[in-house]
Amino acid sequence: MKFDVTQLQWTRQPKSCVISPGTIEIVTQPHTDLWQRTYYHFRNDNAPVLQMATSEPFFSFVVKTDFAESHHRFDQCGVVLYLDSENWLKGSIEYENEQFQHLGSVVTNHGWSDWATTEIPARVKSMWYRLSRRQDDFCIECSEDGAVFHQMRVCHLHEAKGEIRFGVYACSPEDSSFRAVFSQMELTECKWLAHDGQAPDADLTNS
């Protein structure tokens, strides 16, 4: 399977970007973000999102992110699956300060976002992500070397039926801008294997 950059389409194109067969560069604009309602009570839906479409029910997408220039609170870039303003997920690192930043994921179903995070050192300036699909369930993993991946999140998107779109995003929610670089993009068979423990309930239609 091949991740073909010629098949990518923008949902909100940034003012500055460079796309080549092996690399995508996005320069973020200030006050761009993705978030819906929860806790903050605001709705932000203006971050650049670059994605391809697929109806494949089982696959994994891998991408390396480099963000050496991130320097302001909430600067972020990562993997995304964006269906519409109220149904999407993302995995990224959000800069916080010179000591630490947040490695985490946001899942938004029917207009309500959540945010699961862990603190990591601010010196980390690159990260690999692997987004895997098993029908309408998803797994986000991360890796510092592109070889050993660690689970960040298992989640469900209620509206992820049939064709979906997935790819990369970058944004700067506050008064900031930085260059995000995406490389080593790969589309493979699903690396998130079927569960081999407790059997599903008898009345479930999806396994």
Phi and psi restraints in degrees (value plus and minus 20) as a CYANA .aco file:
   2 LYS   PHI    -150.0  -110.0
   2 LYS   PSI     116.2   156.2
   3 PHE   PHI    -110.7   -70.7
   3 PHE   PSI      86.8   126.8
   4 ASP   PHI    -121.2   -81.2
   4 ASP   PSI      92.2   132.2
   5 VAL   PHI     -85.0   -45.0
   5 VAL   PSI     -40.3    -0.3
   6 THR   PHI     -91.7   -51.7
   6 THR   PSI     -33.9     6.1
   7 GLN   PHI    -113.5   -73.5
   7 GLN   PSI     -19.8    20.2
   8 LEU   PHI     -98.2   -58.2
   8 LEU   PSI     125.5   165.5
   9 GLN   PHI    -152.1  -112.1
   9 GLN   PSI     124.8   164.8
  10 TRP   PHI    -105.0   -65.0
  10 TRP   PSI     119.6   159.6
  11 THR   PHI    -131.5   -91.5
  11 THR   PSI      79.4   119.4
  12 ARG   PHI      49.5    89.5
  12 ARG   PSI      80.3   120.3
  13 GLN   PHI    -106.2   -66.2
  13 GLN   PSI     115.4   155.4
  14 PRO   PHI     -93.0   -53.0
  14 PRO   PSI     145.4   185.4
  15 LYS   PHI     -89.7   -49.7
  15 LYS   PSI     -49.6    -9.6
  16 SER   PHI    -150.7  -110.7
  16 SER   PSI     100.9   140.9
  17 CYS   PHI    -178.7  -138.7
  17 CYS   PSI     134.0   174.0
  18 VAL   PHI    -154.1  -114.1
  18 VAL   PSI     106.1   146.1
  19 ILE   PHI    -142.4  -102.4
  19 ILE   PSI     103.9   143.9
  20 SER   PHI    -147.1  -107.1
  20 SER   PSI     151.7   191.7
  21 PRO   PHI     -75.7   -35.7
  21 PRO   PSI     -49.9    -9.9
  22 GLY   PHI    -134.8   -94.8
  22 GLY   PSI     -24.5    15.5
  23 THR   PHI    -165.5  -125.5
  23 THR   PSI     122.8   162.8
  24 ILE   PHI    -145.3  -105.3
  24 ILE   PSI     107.8   147.8
  25 GLU   PHI    -138.8   -98.8
  25 GLU   PSI     110.7   150.7
  26 ILE   PHI    -146.0  -106.0
  26 ILE   PSI     107.2   147.2
  27 VAL   PHI    -118.4   -78.4
  27 VAL   PSI      98.0   138.0
  28 THR   PHI     -93.9   -53.9
  28 THR   PSI     136.8   176.8
  29 GLN   PHI    -128.4   -88.4
  29 GLN   PSI     129.8   169.8
  30 PRO   PHI     -80.8   -40.8
  30 PRO   PSI     129.4   169.4
  31 HIS   PHI      42.8    82.8
  31 HIS   PSI      21.2    61.2
  32 THR   PHI    -135.7   -95.7
  32 THR   PSI     120.6   160.6
  33 ASP   PHI    -187.6  -147.6
  33 ASP   PSI     147.3   187.3
  34 LEU   PHI    -148.4  -108.4
  34 LEU   PSI      97.6   137.6
  35 TRP   PHI    -186.5  -146.5
  35 TRP   PSI     127.0   167.0
  36 GLN   PHI    -152.5  -112.5
  36 GLN   PSI      89.3   129.3
  37 ARG   PHI      47.4    87.4
  37 ARG   PSI     -86.1   -46.1
  38 THR   PHI     -65.7   -25.7
  38 THR   PSI     109.9   149.9
  39 TYR   PHI      48.4    88.4
  39 TYR   PSI     -73.0   -33.0
  40 TYR   PHI    -100.3   -60.3
  40 TYR   PSI     -42.2    -2.2
  41 HIS   PHI      45.8    85.8
  41 HIS   PSI      -0.3    39.7
  42 PHE   PHI    -138.6   -98.6
  42 PHE   PSI     146.5   186.5
  43 ARG   PHI    -147.1  -107.1
  43 ARG   PSI      94.8   134.8
  44 ASN   PHI    -137.3   -97.3
  44 ASN   PSI     106.5   146.5
  45 ASP   PHI    -168.3  -128.3
  45 ASP   PSI      37.1    77.1
  46 ASN   PHI    -154.9  -114.9
  46 ASN   PSI      -5.5    34.5
  47 ALA   PHI     -95.0   -55.0
  47 ALA   PSI     123.3   163.3
  48 PRO   PHI     -85.0   -45.0
  48 PRO   PSI     114.2   154.2
  49 VAL   PHI    -153.0  -113.0
  49 VAL   PSI     107.5   147.5
  50 LEU   PHI    -141.3  -101.3
  50 LEU   PSI      97.5   137.5
  51 GLN   PHI    -161.0  -121.0
  51 GLN   PSI     143.2   183.2
  52 MET   PHI    -138.8   -98.8
  52 MET   PSI     139.2   179.2
  53 ALA   PHI    -124.7   -84.7
  53 ALA   PSI     127.6   167.6
  54 THR   PHI    -174.7  -134.7
  54 THR   PSI     130.3   170.3
  55 SER   PHI    -126.5   -86.5
  55 SER   PSI     -16.8    23.2
  56 GLU   PHI     -83.0   -43.0
  56 GLU   PSI     102.3   142.3
  57 PRO   PHI     -99.8   -59.8
  57 PRO   PSI     -34.4     5.6
  58 PHE   PHI    -156.8  -116.8
  58 PHE   PSI      94.3   134.3
  59 PHE   PHI    -183.9  -143.9
  59 PHE   PSI     149.2   189.2
  60 SER   PHI    -151.8  -111.8
  60 SER   PSI     120.7   160.7
  61 PHE   PHI    -140.9  -100.9
  61 PHE   PSI     107.0   147.0
  62 VAL   PHI    -136.7   -96.7
  62 VAL   PSI     118.7   158.7
  63 VAL   PHI    -169.3  -129.3
  63 VAL   PSI     122.4   162.4
  64 LYS   PHI    -118.9   -78.9
  64 LYS   PSI     113.5   153.5
  65 THR   PHI    -133.4   -93.4
  65 THR   PSI     117.7   157.7
  66 ASP   PHI    -143.9  -103.9
  66 ASP   PSI     109.9   149.9
  67 PHE   PHI    -161.5  -121.5
  67 PHE   PSI      27.6    67.6
  68 ALA   PHI     -80.4   -40.4
  68 ALA   PSI     -44.5    -4.5
  69 GLU   PHI    -110.6   -70.6
  69 GLU   PSI     -25.1    14.9
  70 SER   PHI     -83.3   -43.3
  70 SER   PSI     115.7   155.7
  71 HIS   PHI    -171.6  -131.6
  71 HIS   PSI     -26.6    13.4
  72 HIS   PHI    -143.9  -103.9
  72 HIS   PSI     131.6   171.6
  73 ARG   PHI     -70.9   -30.9
  73 ARG   PSI     107.6   147.6
  74 PHE   PHI      58.7    98.7
  74 PHE   PSI     -20.5    19.5
  75 ASP   PHI     -71.2   -31.2
  75 ASP   PSI     114.8   154.8
  76 GLN   PHI    -177.3  -137.3
  76 GLN   PSI     135.0   175.0
  77 CYS   PHI    -177.9  -137.9
  77 CYS   PSI     130.3   170.3
  78 GLY   PHI     156.5   196.5
  78 GLY   PSI    -176.0  -136.0
  79 VAL   PHI    -112.5   -72.5
  79 VAL   PSI     129.3   169.3
  80 VAL   PHI    -166.8  -126.8
  80 VAL   PSI     130.1   170.1
  81 LEU   PHI    -152.1  -112.1
  81 LEU   PSI      82.0   122.0
  82 TYR   PHI    -134.6   -94.6
  82 TYR   PSI      93.5   133.5
  83 LEU   PHI    -111.6   -71.6
  83 LEU   PSI     -69.7   -29.7
  84 ASP   PHI    -181.7  -141.7
  84 ASP   PSI    -197.1  -157.1
  85 SER   PHI     -81.0   -41.0
  85 SER   PSI     -42.6    -2.6
  86 GLU   PHI    -131.1   -91.1
  86 GLU   PSI     -16.6    23.4
  87 ASN   PHI    -164.1  -124.1
  87 ASN   PSI      84.3   124.3
  88 TRP   PHI    -188.2  -148.2
  88 TRP   PSI     148.1   188.1
  89 LEU   PHI    -161.9  -121.9
  89 LEU   PSI     135.8   175.8
  90 LYS   PHI    -168.8  -128.8
  90 LYS   PSI     132.5   172.5
  91 GLY   PHI    -150.8  -110.8
  91 GLY   PSI     113.3   153.3
  92 SER   PHI    -186.0  -146.0
  92 SER   PSI     158.0   198.0
  93 ILE   PHI    -134.2   -94.2
  93 ILE   PSI     107.9   147.9
  94 GLU   PHI    -128.7   -88.7
  94 GLU   PSI     101.3   141.3
  95 TYR   PHI     -83.0   -43.0
  95 TYR   PSI     120.1   160.1
  96 GLU   PHI    -139.0   -99.0
  96 GLU   PSI     -77.4   -37.4
  97 ASN   PHI    -179.8  -139.8
  97 ASN   PSI    -190.2  -150.2
  98 GLU   PHI     -92.7   -52.7
  98 GLU   PSI     -30.1     9.9
  99 GLN   PHI    -119.0   -79.0
  99 GLN   PSI     -62.3   -22.3
 100 PHE   PHI    -168.1  -128.1
 100 PHE   PSI     145.4   185.4
 101 GLN   PHI    -163.3  -123.3
 101 GLN   PSI     152.0   192.0
 102 HIS   PHI    -128.7   -88.7
 102 HIS   PSI      98.2   138.2
 103 LEU   PHI    -110.1   -70.1
 103 LEU   PSI     102.0   142.0
 104 GLY   PHI    -187.1  -147.1
 104 GLY   PSI    -193.4  -153.4
 105 SER   PHI    -163.3  -123.3
 105 SER   PSI     130.2   170.2
 106 VAL   PHI    -143.9  -103.9
 106 VAL   PSI     111.9   151.9
 107 VAL   PHI    -140.4  -100.4
 107 VAL   PSI     108.1   148.1
 108 THR   PHI    -141.8  -101.8
 108 THR   PSI      96.7   136.7
 109 ASN   PHI    -139.2   -99.2
 109 ASN   PSI     105.5   145.5
 110 HIS   PHI      32.5    72.5
 110 HIS   PSI      19.2    59.2
 111 GLY   PHI      66.8   106.8
 111 GLY   PSI      -5.3    34.7
 112 TRP   PHI    -150.1  -110.1
 112 TRP   PSI     101.6   141.6
 113 SER   PHI    -116.0   -76.0
 113 SER   PSI     130.6   170.6
 114 ASP   PHI    -146.6  -106.6
 114 ASP   PSI     147.1   187.1
 115 TRP   PHI    -161.4  -121.4
 115 TRP   PSI      96.2   136.2
 116 ALA   PHI    -130.0   -90.0
 116 ALA   PSI     104.4   144.4
 117 THR   PHI    -159.0  -119.0
 117 THR   PSI     143.5   183.5
 118 THR   PHI    -162.0  -122.0
 118 THR   PSI     127.1   167.1
 119 GLU   PHI    -101.7   -61.7
 119 GLU   PSI     117.0   157.0
 120 ILE   PHI    -152.0  -112.0
 120 ILE   PSI     141.8   181.8
 121 PRO   PHI     -82.3   -42.3
 121 PRO   PSI     126.3   166.3
 122 ALA   PHI     -88.6   -48.6
 122 ALA   PSI     -36.6     3.4
 123 ARG   PHI     -90.7   -50.7
 123 ARG   PSI     -37.4     2.6
 124 VAL   PHI     -89.5   -49.5
 124 VAL   PSI     102.1   142.1
 125 LYS   PHI    -147.2  -107.2
 125 LYS   PSI      -8.6    31.4
 126 SER   PHI    -171.1  -131.1
 126 SER   PSI     132.3   172.3
 127 MET   PHI    -179.1  -139.1
 127 MET   PSI     120.8   160.8
 128 TRP   PHI    -115.3   -75.3
 128 TRP   PSI     126.6   166.6
 129 TYR   PHI    -148.6  -108.6
 129 TYR   PSI     127.4   167.4
 130 ARG   PHI    -149.3  -109.3
 130 ARG   PSI      97.7   137.7
 131 LEU   PHI    -125.1   -85.1
 131 LEU   PSI     102.1   142.1
 132 SER   PHI    -139.2   -99.2
 132 SER   PSI     122.8   162.8
 133 ARG   PHI    -136.8   -96.8
 133 ARG   PSI     112.7   152.7
 134 ARG   PHI    -147.1  -107.1
 134 ARG   PSI      68.6   108.6
 135 GLN   PHI      41.7    81.7
 135 GLN   PSI    -133.0   -93.0
 136 ASP   PHI    -124.9   -84.9
 136 ASP   PSI      -2.8    37.2
 137 ASP   PHI    -130.5   -90.5
 137 ASP   PSI     130.2   170.2
 138 PHE   PHI    -160.1  -120.1
 138 PHE   PSI     133.2   173.2
 139 CYS   PHI    -150.3  -110.3
 139 CYS   PSI     111.3   151.3
 140 ILE   PHI    -131.0   -91.0
 140 ILE   PSI     109.0   149.0
 141 GLU   PHI    -146.4  -106.4
 141 GLU   PSI     141.1   181.1
 142 CYS   PHI    -153.6  -113.6
 142 CYS   PSI     140.0   180.0
 143 SER   PHI    -173.8  -133.8
 143 SER   PSI     121.3   161.3
 144 GLU   PHI    -108.9   -68.9
 144 GLU   PSI     -33.7     6.3
 145 ASP   PHI    -146.3  -106.3
 145 ASP   PSI     -21.8    18.2
 146 GLY   PHI      58.6    98.6
 146 GLY   PSI     -17.1    22.9
 147 ALA   PHI    -134.3   -94.3
 147 ALA   PSI     -70.4   -30.4
 148 VAL   PHI    -124.2   -84.2
 148 VAL   PSI      97.1   137.1
 149 PHE   PHI    -125.8   -85.8
 149 PHE   PSI     126.2   166.2
 150 HIS   PHI    -142.4  -102.4
 150 HIS   PSI     115.4   155.4
 151 GLN   PHI     -85.8   -45.8
 151 GLN   PSI     110.1   150.1
 152 MET   PHI    -123.0   -83.0
 152 MET   PSI     -58.2   -18.2
 153 ARG   PHI    -183.1  -143.1
 153 ARG   PSI     114.8   154.8
 154 VAL   PHI    -133.8   -93.8
 154 VAL   PSI     110.7   150.7
 155 CYS   PHI    -171.4  -131.4
 155 CYS   PSI     152.6   192.6
 156 HIS   PHI    -147.1  -107.1
 156 HIS   PSI     117.2   157.2
 157 LEU   PHI    -133.7   -93.7
 157 LEU   PSI      97.5   137.5
 158 HIS   PHI     -81.4   -41.4
 158 HIS   PSI     -52.2   -12.2
 159 GLU   PHI    -120.5   -80.5
 159 GLU   PSI      -9.1    30.9
 160 ALA   PHI    -106.6   -66.6
 160 ALA   PSI      45.3    85.3
 161 LYS   PHI    -126.7   -86.7
 161 LYS   PSI     115.9   155.9
 162 GLY   PHI      45.5    85.5
 162 GLY   PSI    -145.4  -105.4
 163 GLU   PHI     -93.9   -53.9
 163 GLU   PSI     114.0   154.0
 164 ILE   PHI    -148.6  -108.6
 164 ILE   PSI     153.7   193.7
 165 ARG   PHI    -149.2  -109.2
 165 ARG   PSI     122.2   162.2
 166 PHE   PHI    -169.8  -129.8
 166 PHE   PSI     137.5   177.5
 167 GLY   PHI     149.4   189.4
 167 GLY   PSI    -148.5  -108.5
 168 VAL   PHI    -152.8  -112.8
 168 VAL   PSI     141.1   181.1
 169 TYR   PHI    -170.8  -130.8
 169 TYR   PSI     143.2   183.2
 170 ALA   PHI    -174.7  -134.7
 170 ALA   PSI     125.1   165.1
 171 CYS   PHI    -181.6  -141.6
 171 CYS   PSI     144.4   184.4
 172 SER   PHI    -153.9  -113.9
 172 SER   PSI      76.0   116.0
 173 PRO   PHI     -82.4   -42.4
 173 PRO   PSI     -46.2    -6.2
 174 GLU   PHI    -126.6   -86.6
 174 GLU   PSI    -180.6  -140.6
 175 ASP   PHI    -102.3   -62.3
 175 ASP   PSI      57.5    97.5
 176 SER   PHI    -172.4  -132.4
 176 SER   PSI     150.5   190.5
 177 SER   PHI    -178.6  -138.6
 177 SER   PSI     122.6   162.6
 178 PHE   PHI    -175.0  -135.0
 178 PHE   PSI     146.3   186.3
 179 ARG   PHI    -119.8   -79.8
 179 ARG   PSI     103.2   143.2
 180 ALA   PHI    -126.8   -86.8
 180 ALA   PSI     115.6   155.6
 181 VAL   PHI    -140.9  -100.9
 181 VAL   PSI     109.7   149.7
 182 PHE   PHI    -136.8   -96.8
 182 PHE   PSI     113.2   153.2
 183 SER   PHI    -170.7  -130.7
 183 SER   PSI    -199.1  -159.1
 184 GLN   PHI      33.9    73.9
 184 GLN   PSI      18.0    58.0
 185 MET   PHI     -96.9   -56.9
 185 MET   PSI     112.8   152.8
 186 GLU   PHI    -167.1  -127.1
 186 GLU   PSI     119.2   159.2
 187 LEU   PHI    -136.7   -96.7
 187 LEU   PSI     103.3   143.3
 188 THR   PHI    -153.8  -113.8
 188 THR   PSI     156.7   196.7
 189 GLU   PHI     -81.3   -41.3
 189 GLU   PSI     141.0   181.0
 190 CYS   PHI     -86.0   -46.0
 190 CYS   PSI      99.6   139.6
 191 LYS   PHI    -105.2   -65.2
 191 LYS   PSI     -31.7     8.3
 192 TRP   PHI    -108.8   -68.8
 192 TRP   PSI      79.1   119.1
 193 LEU   PHI     -92.9   -52.9
 193 LEU   PSI     136.3   176.3
 194 ALA   PHI     -79.6   -39.6
 194 ALA   PSI     124.5   164.5
 195 HIS   PHI     -83.7   -43.7
 195 HIS   PSI     114.3   154.3
 196 ASP   PHI    -135.1   -95.1
 196 ASP   PSI       0.9    40.9
 197 GLY   PHI    -127.4   -87.4
 197 GLY   PSI    -142.5  -102.5
 198 GLN   PHI     -77.9   -37.9
 198 GLN   PSI     114.4   154.4
 199 ALA   PHI     -90.4   -50.4
 199 ALA   PSI     129.9   169.9
 200 PRO   PHI     -86.2   -46.2
 200 PRO   PSI     136.0   176.0
 201 ASP   PHI     -82.0   -42.0
 201 ASP   PSI     130.4   170.4
 202 ALA   PHI     -82.6   -42.6
 202 ALA   PSI     -47.9    -7.9
 203 ASP   PHI    -110.4   -70.4
 203 ASP   PSI     -16.9    23.1
 204 LEU   PHI    -102.1   -62.1
 204 LEU   PSI     116.6   156.6
 205 THR   PHI    -111.5   -71.5
 205 THR   PSI     -43.9    -3.9
 206 ASN   PHI    -127.7   -87.7
 206 ASN   PSI     121.1   161.1
